[in-house]
Each structure stands twice: as C-alpha cells, then as structure tokens.
Amino acid sequence: MATRKHRRRRRRSLRSDTDPESPALEPRHPAAPTILRLMACDGGRCHESTVLAPAELTVAREKWPVVWLDVDGFEDLATIRSVGQIFEIGDLALEDAITPDERPKVEVFGHQVLIAVRMARFDGDAIVTDPMAIFLGDRYVITFHDRTVPDGFAGVRDRIRHGRTRLGQGHLGADHLCALLLDAVIDGYFPVLERFGDRLEDIEESAIENPSRDLLGRIYDVRNDLMTLRRALWPTRDVLHALGREPTSFVGDHARQHFRDTYDHTMELLDITESYREIGSDLRDIYLASINNRMNDVMKVLTVIATVFMPLTFITGYYGMNFNTDSPWNMPLLNFRYGSLVALATMVATTVGMVVFFWRRGWLRRWH
C-alpha cells in the first residue's frame, strides 16, 4: 500500500522585513528568480514578452486594454511584492495567492477580485491538485502558480495568439480572459477523471481475477485520490456559482454566462466523482468477496484430498494390525502371495472411483 503523508506547508509572509511582529519568510531557493510573463491585447494585436523589470508593468497597464500577467514561481518575494504594489494588491491577498494549501474561494475587494482554484494532474499514479490564484481587476488579470506546477494555460495562450478570441474588443475584456482561464482549469479535470476511470476498470478486473495484498493498497489509494478531487471540486463549484450568479465587480453579463457554463461542467465532474466514489466502495467489497471465494476453493480442494485419503488410511490401517495367521478368523489375503498387490489395486480403484464421483458432482471444478 502506498504511503502518503499530508504535510501543511508553511505560509509565506510578504510583509515588510522591518515589521518586527511579522518577519518575512526566507525563500528556500534564492537563486531561482520569479518569472513574469506578460500578454497584452487590444482586439487586433497581441503582445507577448517576459518582464525584466516590474516598472514595465506600469507602462503596459496604461497602454493595453487587456493585460495578462503570469507570475511563475514564489521564491523571489521582492518581485512578488513589487507586483503587488503596482497593481495595489494587499499583503494578505498576496499571501493567500502564494499559499500552497489554499482552499478554493473567491474574495471581492474594492478594486479587484481574488479567485483561488486548484488544477488537477497525475503525479505518477497519484492525483494531486496544484493551487492557482487569479486576480481580476480593471483591464488586467494576474495569475500566480508555483514553478513546479505544469502550465495549464497553454491552450488559452494559443487561442489568443491565433486570434480565436479577440481580447480587448467589445465585451471581451479582462473578465472574459478570467472566464477562459477558469474554463481551462475545469477542463483539465476531464482527462484526469478519464484516466482514473481506466484505472478503476483495471483494479476491478484484478479484484475479480487475481486479488492480492498489493491490490488492497491500490484500492485505498483510489479512495484517497477521490477525496483529493472532492476537496478541490466542491468549493470550486461555490466559486463559479458566486461568479456566475452574484453581481461581481468587473464581471459583465457575457462573462457570467461563461462562468455559469463552467459551473455546469463542474457539476458534471462532481457527478462523475460521486459515481467513481461508489465504484471505489464496491471495489473493496469485490476484493473481499474474491478473497473469500478463493479461500472456499482452497478449502474445497483440501477437503476433497482429505476425503480421498480417508478410505486409503482405513485400508492400510486395517491391514496393518497384527493378526494370528493360524486362526480360522484371520484376515483374508494375509497368506496370499499377491495380497499386497490386491490391496494396492483396491486403494487405487477406490481413489479413482472417488475422484470420478467428485468430478461428476462438480466439486473439483474451480469457482468462476
């Protein structure tokens, strides 16, 4: 059975180093810089670049109708703090954005909306969910993700590059970009669940055909993965419901329709998860039933073997007693020249007859 340890990682603090009551957390990898990827659109054009100095963000924010800043990596706290100052993001909101175990939620501030979600992926045979924070403001979207998290927004970038969505034109503002990003997060769960369904089928087949001790560990891993998906999807459903139904700053009617559609996809995912949860519970019952049936087969074979040897033991034990060969009531064949062969033939005939009888009754056939 796979061993899994759930550890609560320390919350990073972004408050000033001069604050004696709240010292900043030292980065574990100071040499790894935080990468700022900028994508700006005005409806007809799209500009992409890597930000070398945070001051470039001020110019881009004033020039372009829609700005998307992707913050890759949480180690360079000074850069993250500079981004927060340029876009007027509070320290507590930034701490929520870079907290590894942050629960999916939506918080509305005066000038921006914080959306925390989790993206699902396979790490080997286990399902993990990575945190993703999205800040939606007036004409800008900022995404935060750790360096170890694969890029789940590559499809959105390609869609913008090839002009399949003209951000910055008409009602396609920053709220539409936010809707595309959340839609990409939710769509990422479908291939994970599809692969998970294939995994359940393999475990079910193994539980019926070849139940083993290792299989029980795989069944419990299935339960843990389902709990991971459930903890990520249920609060995400509430996030999308709030964005699609409740009036939110910087979210127009077109984006709300998109959020409601994504909400429906989330409900579909939850239905699939609940179905897999029932299958996971049934797998343990199937495993235990298969083990019991296999034990019954073993006991049946052992019982048949013991039953076959009972008459043989009786014959050998009876003829093994000491008899007076001069008595008229002596056992037959004791003085016969071929008595041992006759006794051996009798035992063989008895064994063959019992095996044939058991086979015709179906007692020697393996249970399927």
C-alpha positions in Angstrom: 0.0 0.0 0.0 1.4 3.4 -1.0 2.4 5.6 1.8 1.2 9.2 1.7 2.0 12.0 4.1 -0.1 15.1 4.1 2.0 18.0 5.4 0.8 21.5 5.9 3.5 23.7 4.3 4.4 26.9 6.0 2.6 30.0 4.9 4.8 32.6 3.2 4.7 36.1 4.6 5.1 39.1 2.3 5.0 41.8 5.0 7.9 44.2 5.2 11.1 42.9 6.7 11.2 45.9 9.0 8.0 44.7 10.7 9.2 43.1 13.9 5.8 41.4 14.5 5.8 39.6 11.2 9.2 38.7 9.8 9.3 37.7 6.2 9.9 34.0 5.3 13.3 33.4 3.8 13.0 31.8 0.3 14.3 28.2 0.1 15.8 28.7 -3.3 17.0 32.3 -3.5 18.8 31.6 -6.8 15.6 30.8 -8.6 14.0 34.0 -9.9 10.3 34.6 -10.3 9.4 34.8 -14.0 6.9 37.4 -15.1 5.2 36.6 -18.4 3.2 39.4 -20.0 0.5 39.0 -22.6 -1.3 42.2 -23.7 -4.2 42.5 -26.3 -6.2 45.3 -27.9 -8.6 43.3 -30.0 -6.4 43.2 -33.1 -2.9 42.8 -31.8 -1.3 40.6 -29.2 2.0 41.4 -27.4 4.0 38.8 -25.5 7.1 39.3 -23.5 9.0 38.4 -20.4 9.1 41.2 -17.9 12.6 42.1 -16.9 11.8 45.0 -14.6 8.5 45.4 -12.7 8.3 49.0 -13.9 7.4 47.7 -17.3 4.1 46.6 -16.0 3.0 50.2 -15.3 3.5 51.1 -19.0 1.7 48.0 -20.2 -1.2 48.6 -17.9 -1.7 52.1 -19.3 -1.2 51.2 -22.9 -3.2 48.0 -23.5 -6.9 47.4 -22.9 -6.4 43.8 -21.5 -3.2 42.8 -19.7 -2.5 39.2 -18.5 0.5 38.8 -16.2 1.5 35.3 -15.3 3.7 35.0 -12.2 5.7 31.8 -12.3 7.4 30.9 -9.1 7.1 32.1 -5.5 10.7 32.2 -4.4 11.5 35.8 -5.3 9.4 37.6 -2.7 10.8 41.0 -3.6 9.4 40.7 -7.2 6.1 39.5 -6.0 5.9 42.3 -3.5 6.6 44.8 -6.4 3.8 43.3 -8.5 1.5 43.8 -5.5 2.5 47.4 -5.2 2.0 48.2 -8.9 -1.5 46.5 -9.0 -2.4 47.6 -5.5 -2.8 44.1 -4.1 -2.7 43.9 -0.3 -0.2 41.8 1.6 -2.8 39.4 2.9 -4.3 38.8 -0.5 -0.8 38.1 -1.9 -0.1 35.7 0.9 -3.4 33.9 0.0 -2.2 33.7 -3.6 1.1 32.0 -2.9 -0.1 29.7 -0.1 0.4 26.1 -1.2 -2.7 24.7 0.6 -5.1 27.5 0.0 -8.7 26.3 -0.3 -10.7 27.4 -3.5 -12.5 30.6 -2.8 -13.5 34.0 -4.2 -13.0 37.2 -2.4 -14.1 40.6 -3.7 -12.1 43.7 -2.8 -12.9 47.2 -3.7 -10.9 47.3 -6.9 -10.2 43.6 -7.7 -11.4 40.0 -7.2 -9.3 37.2 -5.9 -10.2 33.7 -7.2 -8.3 30.7 -5.8 -8.8 27.4 -7.5 -6.9 24.1 -7.8 -5.7 22.3 -11.0 -5.7 18.5 -11.1 -3.0 16.3 -12.6 -1.4 12.9 -12.2 1.9 12.6 -10.4 2.9 9.1 -11.1 -0.2 7.0 -10.1 -1.5 9.6 -7.6 -3.8 12.6 -8.3 -2.5 15.9 -7.0 -4.2 19.3 -7.1 -2.0 22.4 -7.6 -3.1 25.8 -6.3 -3.7 28.6 -8.8 -4.6 32.2 -7.8 -6.3 34.6 -10.2 -6.6 38.4 -9.6 -9.3 40.1 -11.8 -9.2 43.8 -11.9 -10.0 46.7 -14.3 -8.4 45.6 -17.6 -6.0 43.1 -16.1 -5.7 39.5 -15.0 -2.8 38.2 -12.8 -2.2 34.5 -12.3 0.0 33.0 -9.6 1.4 29.5 -9.7 4.4 27.6 -8.4 7.3 26.7 -10.6 6.7 23.0 -10.1 3.2 23.2 -11.5 2.9 22.4 -15.2 1.5 25.2 -17.4 -2.3 24.5 -17.6 -3.0 27.6 -19.6 -1.1 26.7 -22.8 -4.4 26.3 -24.7 -5.6 29.7 -23.7 -2.3 31.3 -24.9 -2.5 29.5 -28.2 -6.1 30.6 -28.6 -5.1 34.3 -28.0 -2.0 34.0 -30.3 -4.0 32.7 -33.2 -6.8 35.2 -32.9 -9.5 32.8 -32.0 -10.6 35.2 -29.3 -10.0 39.0 -29.7 -9.4 40.2 -26.2 -9.9 43.9 -25.7 -12.6 44.2 -28.3 -16.2 44.9 -27.4 -17.3 42.9 -24.4 -14.2 40.6 -24.5 -12.4 42.3 -21.6 -10.4 41.0 -18.7 -13.5 39.2 -17.3 -13.7 37.2 -20.5 -10.0 36.2 -20.1 -10.7 35.2 -16.5 -13.6 33.0 -17.7 -11.3 31.3 -20.3 -8.7 30.6 -17.6 -11.3 29.1 -15.2 -12.7 27.1 -18.1 -9.2 25.7 -18.7 -8.8 24.8 -15.1 -12.1 22.8 -15.1 -11.5 21.2 -18.5 -8.2 19.9 -17.1 -10.1 17.6 -14.7 -11.8 15.6 -17.5 -8.7 13.8 -18.8 -7.7 13.1 -15.2 -11.0 11.5 -14.5 -10.9 9.6 -17.8 -7.6 8.1 -16.9 -8.9 7.5 -13.4 -11.8 5.6 -14.8 -9.5 3.3 -16.8 -7.6 2.7 -13.6 -10.8 1.7 -11.8 -11.5 -0.8 -14.5 -8.1 -2.4 -14.2 -8.4 -2.6 -10.4 -11.9 -4.2 -10.7 -10.6 -6.8 -13.2 -7.7 -7.6 -10.9 -10.0 -7.8 -7.9 -12.1 -10.4 -9.7 -9.4 -12.4 -11.4 -6.3 -12.1 -9.2 -6.9 -10.4 -5.8 -3.7 -9.8 -3.9 -2.4 -7.9 -0.9 -1.0 -5.2 -3.1 -4.4 -4.7 -4.7 -5.9 -3.7 -1.4 -3.3 -0.8 -1.2 -4.3 0.3 -4.7 -8.0 0.4 -3.6 -7.2 2.6 -0.7 -5.2 4.9 -3.0 -8.3 5.2 -5.1 -10.2 6.4 -2.1 -7.5 9.0 -1.3 -7.5 10.3 -4.8 -11.3 10.6 -4.8 -11.1 12.6 -1.6 -8.5 14.9 -3.2 -10.7 15.6 -6.2 -13.8 16.1 -4.0 -11.9 18.6 -1.7 -10.9 20.6 -4.8 -14.2 20.5 -6.8 -16.8 21.2 -4.1 -15.5 24.6 -3.2 -14.7 25.4 -6.8 -18.4 24.8 -7.5 -19.3 27.6 -5.0 -16.7 29.9 -6.6 -18.2 29.5 -10.0 -21.7 29.9 -8.6 -20.8 33.2 -7.0 -19.1 34.5 -10.2 -22.0 33.4 -12.4 -25.0 34.3 -10.3 -23.9 37.2 -7.9 -23.1 40.7 -9.1 -19.3 41.0 -9.0 -17.0 43.9 -9.8 -15.5 43.9 -13.3 -17.6 40.8 -14.4 -20.1 41.5 -17.3 -23.1 39.6 -18.4 -21.2 37.8 -21.2 -18.6 36.6 -18.7 -21.3 35.5 -16.2 -22.8 33.3 -18.9 -19.4 31.7 -19.4 -19.0 31.2 -15.7 -22.4 29.5 -15.5 -21.4 27.2 -18.3 -18.2 26.3 -16.5 -20.3 25.8 -13.3 -22.4 23.1 -15.3 -19.1 21.4 -16.2 -18.1 21.4 -12.6 -21.4 19.7 -11.6 -20.8 17.1 -14.3 -17.3 16.4 -12.8 -18.9 16.1 -9.4 -21.4 13.6 -10.7 -18.6 11.5 -12.2 -16.6 11.8 -9.0 -19.6 10.5 -7.0 -20.0 7.6 -9.4 -16.4 6.7 -9.0 -16.7 7.0 -5.3 -19.4 4.4 -5.3 -17.4 2.2 -7.6 -14.4 2.6 -5.2 -16.5 1.4 -2.3 -17.7 -1.6 -4.3 -14.1 -2.5 -5.2 -13.3 -3.3 -1.6 -16.4 -5.5 -1.4 -15.4 -7.2 -4.6 -11.9 -7.7 -3.3 -13.2 -9.3 0.0 -15.7 -11.4 -1.9 -13.0 -12.7 -4.2 -10.7 -13.5 -1.3 -13.4 -15.4 0.4 -14.3 -17.3 -2.8 -10.6 -18.2 -3.3 -10.4 -19.4 0.3 -13.5 -21.5 -0.3 -11.8 -23.0 -3.4 -8.7 -23.9 -1.3 -10.8 -25.4 1.5 -12.8 -27.3 -1.0 -9.7 -28.8 -2.6 -8.2 -29.7 0.8 -11.4 -31.3 1.9 -11.6 -33.4 -1.3 -7.9 -34.5 -0.8 -8.6 -35.4 2.9 -11.8 -37.3 1.9 -9.9 -39.2 -0.8 -7.2 -40.3 1.7 -9.7 -41.4 4.3 -10.5 -44.9 2.8 -6.8 -45.3 2.0 -5.9 -44.7 5.6 -8.6 -47.1 6.7 -7.4 -49.9 4.4 -3.7 -49.5 5.3 -4.5 -49.2 9.0 -6.8 -52.2 9.0 -4.3 -54.4 7.2 -1.5 -53.0 9.3 -2.9 -54.6 12.5 -1.3 -57.8 14.0 -3.3 -60.9 13.2 -2.8 -64.6 14.1 -2.2 -66.4 10.8 -3.2 -69.7 12.4 -6.7 -68.6 13.4 -9.6 -69.5 11.1 -10.9 -66.0 11.5 -7.8 -64.5 10.1 -7.9 -61.6 7.6 -8.1 -62.8 4.0 -5.1 -62.4 1.7 -2.5 -62.3 4.6 -1.1 -65.6 3.4 -1.8 -64.9 -0.3 1.2 -64.5 -2.4 -0.1 -61.4 -4.2 -2.0 -60.0 -1.3 -0.1 -56.7 -1.2 -0.8 -56.1 -4.9 -4.5 -56.8 -4.4 -4.6 -54.3 -1.5 -2.8 -51.7 -3.6 -5.1 -52.2 -6.5 -8.1 -51.8 -4.2 -6.7 -48.5 -2.9 -6.1 -47.2 -6.4 -9.5 -48.3 -7.6 -11.1 -46.6 -4.5 -9.2 -43.4 -5.2 -10.1 -43.3 -8.9 -13.7 -44.0 -8.2 -14.0 -41.2 -5.6 -12.2 -38.7 -7.9 -14.6 -39.5 -10.8 -17.6 -39.2 -8.4 -16.4 -35.8 -7.1 -15.7 -34.6 -10.7 -19.2 -35.5 -11.9 -20.7 -33.7 -8.9 -18.7 -30.6 -9.8 -16.8 -30.5 -6.6 -13.3 -30.4 -8.3 -14.1 -27.6 -10.7 -12.8 -24.2 -9.8 -15.3 -21.5 -9.0 -15.7 -18.7 -11.5 
